[in-house]
Amino acid sequence: MFDYCARPDLLKDRVILVTGAGRGIGAAAARTFAAHGATVLLLGKTEANLIQVYDQIEAAGHPRPAIIPFNLETALAHQYDELAAMLEGEFGHLDGLLNNASIVGPRTPLDQLSGDNFMRVMQINVNGMFMLTSALLPLLKLSRDASLVFTSSGVGRKGRAHWGAYAVSKFATEGLMQVLADELDGTCAARASSVNPGATRTSMRAQSYPGENPEKNPLPDAIMPVYLYLMGPDSAGVNGQAFDAQ
């Protein structure tokens, strides 16, 4: 595992938005960021899941989060702008953005992958992520120390058979992170990086490997040290790098 021990108040007074915050790695990140002092904005498409994470954070006595029901698959351009305006009015700025939401799509050879399935994966994993990042970048630039973190994948660094649109989308995720990091370098206090979680006990992993014993993989909470490191001030100056959680 990534070796980092975060102090309890690492993210005190920070405002961090997490996409895909209703379950899996996103939910674990939201709870972990809140436990270290952040006000977490929970963005996802299933409000019931977001409410559950909200209740967990509030019950633990951490800063009150906010729920943002938002569908990256269907959102129109003006809705991203409206979201950014709402967040600016409510919080004034953002200190962190975790681009975590994604879907796997069909695990099939490319020559059996339909155009519709390919485009749906790209819409959620790439287009929606870009639109959200673009809309929120001005708010991140208002922070004294902002961090953009992209959840990637091992198949986004080396392509593998039958990973289809998901692998292509994660290569795009790495590319977006690298281009953005180079553009941010020396121009503001914001920085960008990516994390490959590795095999983690999530529903997405179970969908991808139905025959695998999930008990052999760590829970999402176990891979949080790298996310904490990258969201906090200890990683100031770290920009454009790809990290492994395990």
N, C-alpha and C positions, 0 to 999 in steps of 0.2 A: 504494500500500500504506500501511497505518497506520504512521506514523513513530514508532518507539520502538526504542531500543537497550538491551537488558537487560544488567545487569552479571552476570558469571558465577555469583555466589552469591546471586542474587535470591531464590530460593525455599529457601535452606538451612534445614534442620530443619523444613520444612513438610510436612504430610501432606495429600495432595490425592487425591480420588477422581474418576476419569474414567469416565463411562458410554460404551458403544460404543467401548471402548478397543482393540478388536481390529484395526481397520482404518481407513483414511481419516483424517479430521480427528481423531478420537479417538486413534488410534495416534500420529499426529504430535504431538498435544498431550501425550500421556503421555511420549513420548521427550524432548520439549522441556522439560517440567517437571522430569523427572529430570536432564536435562543441566544444569539450573540449581539443583540441590541438593535437590529435593523427593523424599520417599518417596511414590511414586505407587501408588494402589490401582486395579488394572486390572479394571473390571467390564464384563462382556459375556456374551452367550449362547453363543458358540462358543469353547470352551476352547483348541482348537488355535491359534486366532488370538491369544488372550491369551498363550499360551506363547511364541509367536514374538516378540511385543513384549517380553515379559519377558526373553527371551534377548538381544535387541538392547540393552536397557538394561543388563543385567548385563555383557555383553561390552564395553560402552563404559566400564565402571568406575564407573557412577553408583550412587547409593543403591539397595539391593535393593528392588524393587517387590513387590507382593503380587497374587496372582491371585484374582479373585472371580467364578466362574461364576454368572450370575444372569440369568434370563429375565424381562424386564419384561412380556412378553405373558401369561405364565402364573402369575407369582408371586402367592401369597396374602398377605393382610394380615399374618398372623403371621410370614411369612418376612421381611418388611421389618423388623419389630421385632427378630427374631432376628439379622438382619444388623447392625442398629444396636448391639445388645448385644454382639455379637462384636467389632465395631470399637472400642467403648468399652473393652472388656477388653484388647484388643491394643494400642491406640494412645492411649486416654484422651480424645482429641478429634480434630476435623478442622479443617484450616485452609482447605480449598477443596473445592468440588464443581463439576465441569463436567458439566452435563446436556447431553450431546451425542447420545446414542443416539436414532435415529429411523428410520422407513421412509417411502418415498414413497407406496407404494400405487398403485393404477391411475391413470394419467393419462387421464382421461375426463370428459366433461360430467357435471354433477351428476345429470341425469335418467337417466344410464346407469350410475350408481354404485350398487352393491348396498349394502344396509344392513350386511351382514357385512363387506364391505371397508372401509366407512366406520368401523365400530366397531373393527376391528382396528388401523387407523392411530391412532385416538384412544386405544385402550388402551395402545399402546406409547409414542406421542409425548406424550400428555397424562396419562392416568390413572397409568401406571407412573411417569412423571417426578414427578407430584405425590406419590404414595405414598412414593417414595424420598426426595424432598426433605423431606417432613413427618417421616419417621422419623429423618433425619440432622440435622435442624435443631438439636436440643438439643446435639449434639456440635459443631456449628459455632459455637454460642453460647458454648461453653467456650473457644474460641480468642481470643487477644488481637487478632487481625486476620483475620477470615474473609471469604472471597469466594465467592459463588455466581454462576456464569456459565452462561447458557443459550444454546446454539447455536440461532439462529433462521433466518430466510430473508427474502429480499426479498418473497416472496409471502405472508409473514406480516405485512407492513406495508402492502401494497397488493395486494388480491386480483386474481388473473388467471384467465381462463378455462382450464378443463381441469386445474387444479391441485387440484381437489376436496378430499378429506379432508386432504391434506398442508397446503394453505394454511390451512384452518380450524384445524388443529392448531398451526400456527406463530403464528396470531393468538392462540390460547389460551396458547402459550408466552410471548408478549410480555405478555399480560394477567397471567399468573401472576407473572412477574418484577416487573411494576409494583406489583401488590398486595403482594407480599412485600417489596419495597424500601420501600414506604410504611410497612408494619408494623414493619420493622427500624429505620427511621430514628429515631435518638436513643434506642433502647431497648437496643442492644448494639453490639458491634464488628463485627458481620456486615453485609455489603452485597450487593446483587444487581444484575446488569446482563445485557444480551444482546448477542450478536454475530451479524451477518449475514455469513457467510463470502464471499458472492458466488460467481461461477462458479469452481469449483475442480476439479482433476483427480482425481476420486474415482469409485468404481464407481457411487455413487448418481447422480452427474452423468451418467455414461455411460448409465445406465438411463433417465434422464429425457430425454436428448438423444442418441438413438442415432446420428443423422446428423451430429453435431458432431465436428469434429477436436479431440480432447482436448489436443493439443499447444499449442493457443492459450490454455489455461487454466493458471494457476500450480499447482504441486504444493502439497499441504497444508502442508508445512514453510514455504512462503513467506508464509503468512498468520498465522503464530504470534506475531508481535510484539504484536498486540492481546490475544491470550489471555495472554501473559506479563505485559503491563501490568496487566490486570484481576486476575490471580491474585496479583500481588506487592504490596508495601507502597507502591509509588509511586502506586497508585490509591486509597489510603485516603481516604475521604470522597467517592469517586465512587459514587453510588448511584441506581438507577432509570433509568439511561441506556441507550440503544440505540446500539450502535457498528457501524460497517462495517469489515470487515477489509481491503477494497480501496477 
